[in-house]
Each structure stands twice: as C-alpha cells, then as structure tokens.
Amino acid sequence: MKISTYNGYSIYCISLIRCNCYLLKSKDRSILIDTGVKRERKKIISFLKKHHVHQLDCIILTHSHSNHAQNAAYFQNYYRCPIYAHRLAIYPLLGGYCSVPKGAKLYSKLVERLARLSKNWNQFPPCFDVRDIQTLPWRDYFGIQNPVFNTPGHSADSITLVFGEIAIVGDSMTNVIGDNVLPPFVDNKKQLMYSWYSLLLLDIQIFYPAHGTKISLEKARYSYFHHYKTIY
C-alpha cells in the first residue's frame, strides 16, 4: 500500500502479520526498511516484484531484533547490497544474535521469560556487510536530507526515519489495540519518552509502526503525556 511520496520517492507499507516492512522507491533506486520473519519472506518478495523492484540499493533496519532482521541476510545476499543500521546494531547483526527485550506489560513479561529460555528466539542468519546508518550519503546517493533520528527506548539501537510529515518508527510505537502506543517491550521507558518527545517536536503528522496501523499525531501526543506522568 502506498502511504506517501517524498522528494520523488514513493513510500509503501508492506503490511505483514509479524512485522510491517516499508519500501522507499524512485524510478532508479529502492530501499527496503526492515525485513520481517522467514515465514513471510514470500509475501515481501511478491510485493517487490509487483512494484518492479529488481535491485535494492540498500536495506535499513530500524533495530536488530530478530523479527526485523530474520530475512536481512537473505535479501542482502540476493540483491548484493549493504545493510545500514544504528552503530550499536552492527555487531549483533554480524553475529546473528540480538538481545531479548524487556517486557513492559504483563503478557510481554511472560513472553520475555519464555524467550530467555529459548535457544532460537533471538537468533537469525548473520549479515555480512553492515554499516553505520550515519555514514549513508543520503544527499549524494538519494538526493534527500538525512532522515535518521536515534530513538532509543524500545532498544538502545532503535532509529526512526522521517520523510516530511510521516515517520517510520519501527518498534518505538505500536498501534494494535486501544489508545496506547507504548510497545509491549521497552528496555528503557525514560529513554523512550525522550525519543517520543523529540519526534513530537518535529512536523510529523502520521507515525507508521512495525506493528499495527498508522498512528495520528493526536494519539501519539496522548500516549506521551499519559506515560510521561508515570515516570516523573
């Protein structure tokens, strides 16, 4: 589904069950943002073919958790392209192993315990060419300003990509049930509040998460003020 245009690029949401991915595409260049899990790989491939993507210039990962990075090595090998991520994500992605996030809600705390007992939950195929997202030459390569904002909280290596009035926030926000956009897993809630605050200072009108549907500015503000009060 096409969600926006930005400086000659079309931005698409690849809506999946486990993890939404996003495609940034112009006439000559294409970027895949996040890669989902193995069992949804065919859906991503089908979407790329449908939109005539025969080459990826790069893959961007919003963070190193396995449900975002499980197909990264596969697509990297197929398209022979580099992966860009936060500098703290580089070694986990090269090693094919991420940390287990902290549960922020009752059910996610249970999931966290189960994940820590599992040998495979936080593992994925290692990537071979992972670069610091801040070294991607956005203006020279894609003709746009650097859209990357560090937004730690869900994880230390989380980033958000801002394209005009929309933001692709990874797991820094979710929109699955109710009015609460707090993700079920949060390593550092105070950091996450700072990250939300920094995004709310921008001209963003719609936030696109990896889980659930788009989030309005009003809903993001409501969640920020609600959770801000709980930690200060």
SEVO-584875 format. One record per residue (C-alpha): residue in one letter; z, y, x negated. Coordinates in steps of 0.5 Angstrom, whole numbers, padded with zeros to 4 digits, always signed. Each point is the difference from the previous one (the first is absolute). Example, Ala and Ser with C-alpha at 12.3 -4.5 7.8 and 13.67 -1.06 7.14 Angstrom:
a+0016-0009-0025 s-0002+0007-0002 
# end
This chain:
m+0000+0000+0000 k-0002+0007-0003 i+0006+0004+0000 s-0002+0007-0003 t-0005+0003-0005 y+0002+0004-0006 n-0005+0003-0005 g-0006-0004+0001 y+0004-0006+0001 s+0001-0005+0006 i+0007-0003+0000 y+0001-0006+0004 c+0006-0004+0002 i-0001-0008-0001 s+0005-0002+0006 l+0004-0007-0002 i+0006-0003+0002 r+0004+0000-0006 c-0002+0006-0004 n-0006+0005+0002 c-0004+0002-0005 y-0005+0006-0001 l-0007+0002-0002 l-0002+0006-0003 k-0008+0000+0000 s-0005+0005-0002 k-0008-0001-0001 d+0001-0002-0007 r+0008-0002-0001 s+0005-0004+0003 i+0008-0001-0001 l+0004-0006+0003 i+0007+0002+0002 d+0005-0006+0000 t-0003-0007+0000 g+0004-0004+0005 v+0002-0007+0000 k-0004-0006-0002 r-0001-0003+0008 e-0003+0007+0002 r-0005+0000-0006 k-0006-0002+0004 k+0001+0006+0005 i+0000+0005-0006 i-0006-0003-0003 s-0003+0000+0007 f+0002+0008+0001 l-0003+0002-0007 k-0007-0004+0002 k+0000+0003+0007 h+0000+0007-0004 h-0005-0002-0005 v+0006+0000-0006 h-0004-0004-0005 q+0004+0003-0006 l+0007+0003-0001 d+0002+0006-0005 c+0007-0002+0000 i+0006-0003+0004 i+0006+0004+0001 l+0007-0003+0002 t+0005+0004+0004 h+0005-0004-0004 s+0001-0007-0003 h+0003-0004+0006 s-0004-0007+0001 n-0002+0002+0007 h-0004+0005-0003 a-0002-0003-0007 q-0002-0007+0002 n-0007+0001+0000 a-0001+0005-0005 a-0002-0005-0006 y-0005-0003+0004 f-0003+0007+0002 q+0000+0002-0007 n-0003-0006-0003 y-0005+0000+0006 y-0002+0007-0001 r+0002+0001-0007 c+0004+0007+0001 p+0006+0002-0002 i+0007+0001+0004 y+0004+0006+0000 a+0007+0001+0002 h+0006+0003-0002 r+0002-0001-0007 l+0006-0004+0002 a-0004-0005+0004 i-0004-0001-0007 y+0004-0006-0003 p+0001-0003+0007 l-0007+0000+0002 l-0002-0003-0007 g+0005-0005+0000 g-0001-0002+0008 y+0007+0001+0002 c+0004+0005+0004 s+0007+0002+0001 v+0003-0002+0007 p+0001+0006+0004 k+0007+0001+0003 g+0001-0001+0008 a+0001+0007+0004 k+0001-0004+0007 l+0004-0006+0002 y-0006-0004+0000 s-0003+0002-0006 k+0006-0001-0004 l+0000-0007+0002 v-0008+0000-0002 e+0003+0002-0007 r+0004-0005-0001 l-0005-0005+0002 a-0005+0003-0005 r+0005+0000-0005 l+0001-0008+0001 s-0008-0001+0000 k-0004-0001-0006 n-0006+0002+0002 w+0001+0006+0005 n+0000+0006-0006 q-0006-0004-0004 f-0007+0002+0000 p-0006-0001-0005 p+0001+0004-0006 c-0005+0006+0000 f-0004+0001-0007 d-0001+0008+0000 v+0005+0004+0003 r+0000+0008-0002 d+0005+0005+0002 i-0003+0004+0006 q+0002+0007-0003 t-0006-0002-0005 l-0005-0001+0005 p-0005+0006-0001 w-0001+0002+0008 r-0004+0006-0001 d-0004-0002-0005 y-0001-0007+0003 f+0000+0001+0007 g+0000+0008+0001 i+0006+0001+0003 q+0007+0002-0002 n+0005-0005-0002 p+0003-0002+0007 v+0006-0004-0003 f+0007+0001+0001 n+0006-0004-0002 t+0004-0002+0006 p+0006-0005-0003 g+0005-0003+0005 h-0003-0006+0003 s-0001-0002-0007 a+0000+0004-0007 d-0007-0001-0001 s-0003+0003+0007 i-0005+0005+0001 t-0004+0004+0005 l-0007+0002+0001 v-0001+0007+0003 f-0007+0002+0003 g+0000+0006+0003 e+0004-0001+0007 i+0001-0007-0001 a+0005-0004-0005 i-0001-0008-0001 v+0008-0001-0001 g+0000-0008-0002 d+0007-0002+0002 s+0003+0007-0001 m+0000+0000+0008 t-0002-0006+0005 n-0002+0001+0008 v+0001-0007+0003 i+0006+0001+0005 g+0003+0006+0003 d+0001+0007-0002 n+0003-0002-0007 v-0005+0000-0006 l+0005-0002-0005 p-0003-0006-0004 p+0004-0006+0001 f+0001-0001-0007 v+0003+0006-0004 d+0002+0000-0008 n+0003+0007+0000 k+0001+0003+0007 k+0002+0007-0003 q-0007+0000-0004 l-0004-0002+0006 m+0003+0006+0003 y-0002+0005-0005 s-0007-0003+0000 w-0001+0001+0007 y+0003+0007-0001 s-0006+0001-0005 l-0005-0002+0005 l+0002+0004+0006 l+0000+0006-0005 l-0008-0001+0000 d-0005+0001+0005 i+0000-0007+0002 q-0001-0002+0008 i-0001-0007+0000 f+0003-0006-0004 y-0003-0006-0001 p+0004-0006-0002 a-0001-0007-0002 h+0004-0003+0005 g-0002+0002+0008 t-0004+0006+0002 k+0000+0007-0002 i+0006+0005+0001 s+0000+0007+0002 l+0003+0006-0003 e+0005+0001+0005 k+0002-0008+0000 a+0001+0001-0008 r+0004+0006+0001 y+0004-0003+0005 s+0002-0006-0005 y+0001+0004-0006 f+0005+0004+0004 h+0003-0006+0003 h+0001-0003-0006 y+0002+0006-0005 k+0006+0001+0004 t+0002-0008-0001 i+0001+0001-0008 y+0002+0007+0000 
# end
